[in-house]
Amino acid sequence: MNKLILLLIGIVPLLLGYLINYLMFIGMMPLYIIYIAAWIIWFIAGMYSIKLIDKRIVSILILNIPAALFLLLVLYQEVVIGQYWLNIIGLLPQLFYSPFIYVGFRITPMFHQVFYAYIASFLCMLLVSFIGRFVGERRK
């Protein structure tokens, strides 16, 4: 049950991405606040994982399973197909990564393809959740 809870916490960025999409649609764009909040939430999720699963690597991997699945969908659409699908499966990965992609673009300005920014965002998500887990272990 704890693994399922941690997996559901891993879907929270999808809700934040939807919020970003909605705010952009209506013309309000406090995006930096949402970007910062997303990273803080991911850090706290890493900290909270200590209460759900004892093993560090297992908890970080379970928390980041949705991110890995959405990354695979993005890479398939970007690299293999060369375009995004015009359905919900094409939209969800973009919504999921929208709170984190800003950092990905800042890390990979030398590359001129979007999927590098997605990979950088995913790696940063892993790092932030691991740091959160580490801090949570230190506080315990």
C-alpha positions in Angstrom: 0.0 0.0 0.0 2.9 2.4 0.8 4.4 1.8 -2.6 1.1 2.7 -4.2 0.9 5.9 -2.2 4.4 6.8 -3.2 3.6 6.1 -6.9 0.5 8.3 -6.6 2.7 11.1 -5.2 4.8 10.7 -8.3 1.9 11.8 -10.4 1.6 15.2 -8.7 3.7 17.0 -11.4 0.9 16.1 -13.8 -1.5 18.2 -11.7 1.0 21.1 -11.6 1.5 20.9 -15.3 -2.3 21.1 -15.9 -2.3 24.1 -13.6 0.4 25.8 -15.7 -1.4 25.0 -18.9 -4.7 26.4 -17.5 -3.0 29.6 -16.2 -1.3 30.1 -19.5 -4.6 29.6 -21.3 -6.4 32.3 -19.2 -3.5 34.7 -19.5 -2.2 34.6 -15.9 1.4 33.4 -15.8 2.9 33.2 -12.3 5.0 30.4 -13.7 8.1 30.9 -11.7 6.1 30.4 -8.5 4.8 27.1 -9.8 8.3 26.1 -11.1 9.8 26.7 -7.6 6.8 25.0 -5.9 7.2 21.9 -8.1 10.9 21.5 -7.1 10.0 22.0 -3.4 7.2 19.5 -3.7 9.5 17.0 -5.3 12.1 17.5 -2.6 9.4 17.1 0.1 8.2 13.9 -1.7 11.7 12.6 -1.4 11.8 13.4 2.3 8.3 11.9 2.8 9.4 8.7 1.1 11.3 7.7 4.2 8.0 7.2 6.0 6.7 4.9 3.3 9.6 2.7 2.3 12.7 2.0 4.2 15.0 1.2 1.3 16.5 4.4 -0.2 16.9 3.3 -3.8 13.6 1.5 -4.0 11.7 4.6 -2.7 13.4 7.0 -5.1 12.8 4.6 -8.0 9.1 4.1 -7.2 8.6 7.9 -6.8 10.1 8.5 -10.2 8.4 5.7 -12.1 5.8 8.1 -13.6 8.6 10.5 -14.6 10.4 7.6 -16.3 7.3 6.4 -18.1 6.5 9.9 -19.3 10.1 10.4 -20.4 10.0 7.2 -22.5 6.8 8.5 -24.1 8.4 11.9 -24.9 11.5 10.3 -26.3 9.5 7.9 -28.4 7.5 10.8 -29.8 10.4 13.1 -30.3 13.1 10.7 -31.5 11.3 7.8 -33.2 8.2 9.4 -34.6 9.4 12.9 -34.9 6.2 14.6 -33.7 3.8 14.5 -30.8 0.6 12.5 -31.0 -2.5 14.7 -31.2 -4.2 12.9 -28.3 -4.1 12.6 -24.6 -1.0 10.3 -24.7 0.8 13.0 -26.6 -0.3 15.7 -24.2 0.2 14.1 -20.8 4.1 13.8 -20.9 4.3 17.4 -21.9 2.0 18.4 -19.0 3.9 16.2 -16.6 7.3 17.8 -17.4 6.1 21.4 -17.8 6.9 22.3 -14.2 10.4 21.0 -14.6 11.4 21.7 -18.2 12.6 25.2 -17.5 15.5 23.9 -15.6 16.1 21.3 -18.3 16.4 24.0 -20.9 18.7 26.0 -18.8 21.0 23.0 -18.4 21.0 22.0 -22.0 21.3 25.2 -24.1 24.0 23.8 -26.3 21.7 21.1 -27.7 19.1 22.1 -30.1 16.6 19.4 -29.5 13.9 19.3 -26.9 14.4 15.7 -25.7 17.8 16.6 -24.1 15.9 19.1 -21.9 13.5 16.3 -20.9 16.4 14.0 -20.0 18.1 16.8 -18.0 14.8 17.5 -16.2 14.3 13.8 -15.4 17.9 13.5 -14.0 17.3 16.7 -11.9 14.1 15.2 -10.6 16.0 12.0 -9.6 18.7 14.1 -7.9 16.2 16.4 -6.0 14.2 13.4 -4.7 17.4 11.7 -3.7 18.6 14.8 -1.8 15.2 15.0 -0.2 15.4 11.4 0.9 18.9 12.0 2.2 17.8 15.1 4.2 14.8 13.1 5.5 17.2 10.4 6.8 19.4 12.9 8.5 16.4 14.5 10.2 15.2 11.1 11.5 
